[in-house]
Amino acid sequence: MGKSRPRDKIILQSNALVTVLLLLLSFIFGINSPDSRALPPGNGEYKASPVDGELGGGLRRDPTSLRGKVILVDPGHGGANPGSRGVGPRPEKDNVLAVAWDLKGMLEYAGAKVIMTRDGDYSPGGPKADQLEARVRIANLSRGDVFVSIHNDWNKNSSLTGTTTYFYSPDGYHLGESLQRGVSQELSSRSLGVKWASYYVLRNTAMPAALVELGFLSNKREANLLSTRSYQTKAALGIYNGLVEYFSNRSR
Ligand SMILES: [Zn+2]
């Protein structure tokens, strides 16, 4: 989440009603407003689906458990909120957006529907809205099956490395367990475990929700890895594998 993550706060913005109305309209007409937004310049690199490229055989091709599922993909931070800057070449908001785009490609390839809370470098809900409220609003209006928030971690101990997944509800725990296993296996990162946390986006989303901290931007080696495209694609594959496992277990 990073040290600069804003504390949960309730701020009634003057444009909140407009945002809700727009989201409602887009929901009624079957348009995912975050998805249909034009990408700001510079984010075109994230558009390519990794499935046709280097991933190829790495993806389980017919995970029927994902077909028709609605997956909320929530890349943390964005816009004026960079998340953790850390000691790597890119801030958290850029790293997690790239992972989210990779993940979207994989999930859609498997027949899932993906709704991203942001698909470019902007603040969900607009620059004046509370980011966290906007993420939750998008999620709850979509009636998605699961909510997956993607972050990079930070710690004052720069030697700390590894992956952690957070949950709030018992439903979220099962999702978190699958994601943690999937990501730490795919990244070959140290698993720091599945932990309970009262984060706003976990507490207020109406579906099973988990927040994955892929690794630490405070550690030089991990910060460099987290900014490379290959590591980002691996992280996405780990989340993807976790989701396949989660839905497979549920359908038994
Ligand atoms: Zn974060």
Residues whose N, C-alpha, C, O or C-beta is under 5 A from the ligand:
A	BS01	ZN	M1 G2 G76 G83 H151 N152
